[in-house]
């Protein structure tokens, strides 16, 4: 597995973990646990969006390098 392929895999897993955490924080907020969970949920979504933008720019920049 090349460094490029591993990088894409790692970013994808990080985005998924961020979205799962955002959902978990949102559920905790809706159950009345406090406003800190709402802020954490928003931060997790923002982080996931930032990682998605980074992944698109990374792929565009390194499209000439193979995955092997």
Short mmCIF file of the C-alpha atoms (twelve columns), coordinates in Angstrom:
data_MODEL
# 
_entry.id   MODEL 
# 
loop_
_atom_site.group_PDB 
_atom_site.id 
_atom_site.type_symbol 
_atom_site.label_atom_id 
_atom_site.label_alt_id 
_atom_site.label_comp_id 
_atom_site.label_asym_id 
_atom_site.label_seq_id 
_atom_site.Cartn_x 
_atom_site.Cartn_y 
_atom_site.Cartn_z 
_atom_site.pdbx_PDB_model_num 
ATOM 1  C CA . UNK A 1  0.000   0.000  0.000   1 
ATOM 2  C CA . UNK A 2  1.471   3.326  -1.020  1 
ATOM 3  C CA . UNK A 3  1.695   6.368  1.181   1 
ATOM 4  C CA . UNK A 4  -0.977  8.062  -0.929  1 
ATOM 5  C CA . UNK A 5  -3.412  5.155  -0.517  1 
ATOM 6  C CA . UNK A 6  -2.772  4.988  3.219   1 
ATOM 7  C CA . UNK A 7  -3.278  8.751  3.505   1 
ATOM 8  C CA . UNK A 8  -6.649  8.532  1.750   1 
ATOM 9  C CA . UNK A 9  -7.683  5.588  3.925   1 
ATOM 10 C CA . UNK A 10 -6.639  7.420  7.108   1 
ATOM 11 C CA . UNK A 11 -8.519  10.597 6.138   1 
ATOM 12 C CA . UNK A 12 -11.649 8.589  5.284   1 
ATOM 13 C CA . UNK A 13 -11.578 6.780  8.620   1 
ATOM 14 C CA . UNK A 14 -11.030 10.087 10.431  1 
ATOM 15 C CA . UNK A 15 -14.025 11.660 8.691   1 
ATOM 16 C CA . UNK A 16 -16.220 8.696  9.634   1 
ATOM 17 C CA . UNK A 17 -15.090 8.794  13.260  1 
ATOM 18 C CA . UNK A 18 -15.774 12.541 13.383  1 
ATOM 19 C CA . UNK A 19 -19.302 12.047 12.056  1 
ATOM 20 C CA . UNK A 20 -19.978 9.182  14.464  1 
ATOM 21 C CA . UNK A 21 -18.793 11.344 17.345  1 
ATOM 22 C CA . UNK A 22 -20.975 14.214 16.146  1 
ATOM 23 C CA . UNK A 23 -24.001 11.929 16.205  1 
ATOM 24 C CA . UNK A 24 -23.135 10.622 19.646  1 
ATOM 25 C CA . UNK A 25 -22.645 14.147 21.019  1 
ATOM 26 C CA . UNK A 26 -25.961 15.231 19.464  1 
ATOM 27 C CA . UNK A 27 -27.779 12.311 21.100  1 
ATOM 28 C CA . UNK A 28 -26.241 13.213 24.456  1 
ATOM 29 C CA . UNK A 29 -27.332 16.837 23.995  1 
ATOM 30 C CA . UNK A 30 -30.904 15.823 23.131  1 
ATOM 31 C CA . UNK A 31 -31.101 13.667 26.250  1 
ATOM 32 C CA . UNK A 32 -30.491 16.790 28.346  1 
ATOM 33 C CA . UNK A 33 -26.841 16.319 29.257  1 
ATOM 34 C CA . UNK A 34 -25.760 19.929 28.633  1 
ATOM 35 C CA . UNK A 35 -24.719 22.508 26.086  1 
ATOM 36 C CA . UNK A 36 -21.116 21.318 25.938  1 
ATOM 37 C CA . UNK A 37 -22.292 18.302 23.928  1 
ATOM 38 C CA . UNK A 38 -23.910 20.598 21.364  1 
ATOM 39 C CA . UNK A 39 -20.660 22.513 20.953  1 
ATOM 40 C CA . UNK A 40 -18.707 19.265 20.668  1 
ATOM 41 C CA . UNK A 41 -21.132 18.005 18.024  1 
ATOM 42 C CA . UNK A 42 -20.761 21.187 15.986  1 
ATOM 43 C CA . UNK A 43 -16.973 21.030 16.322  1 
ATOM 44 C CA . UNK A 44 -16.951 17.403 15.161  1 
ATOM 45 C CA . UNK A 45 -19.013 18.239 12.086  1 
ATOM 46 C CA . UNK A 46 -16.759 21.209 11.289  1 
ATOM 47 C CA . UNK A 47 -13.691 19.013 11.662  1 
ATOM 48 C CA . UNK A 48 -15.162 16.378 9.369   1 
ATOM 49 C CA . UNK A 49 -15.994 18.995 6.739   1 
ATOM 50 C CA . UNK A 50 -12.472 20.401 6.989   1 
ATOM 51 C CA . UNK A 51 -11.016 16.927 6.514   1 
ATOM 52 C CA . UNK A 52 -13.243 16.374 3.481   1 
ATOM 53 C CA . UNK A 53 -12.031 19.637 1.911   1 
ATOM 54 C CA . UNK A 54 -8.453  18.656 2.686   1 
ATOM 55 C CA . UNK A 55 -8.967  15.237 1.062   1 
ATOM 56 C CA . UNK A 56 -10.341 16.810 -2.124  1 
ATOM 57 C CA . UNK A 57 -7.383  19.187 -2.367  1 
ATOM 58 C CA . UNK A 58 -4.963  16.373 -1.616  1 
ATOM 59 C CA . UNK A 59 -6.411  14.211 -4.379  1 
ATOM 60 C CA . UNK A 60 -6.380  17.084 -6.845  1 
ATOM 61 C CA . UNK A 61 -2.770  17.947 -6.038  1 
ATOM 62 C CA . UNK A 62 -1.467  14.365 -6.240  1 
ATOM 63 C CA . UNK A 63 -3.608  12.972 -9.046  1 
ATOM 64 C CA . UNK A 64 -0.524  12.211 -11.150 1 
ATOM 65 C CA . UNK A 65 0.927   9.861  -8.498  1 
ATOM 66 C CA . UNK A 66 -0.305  6.257  -8.618  1 
ATOM 67 C CA . UNK A 67 -1.876  4.376  -5.709  1 
ATOM 68 C CA . UNK A 68 0.655   1.557  -5.887  1 
# 
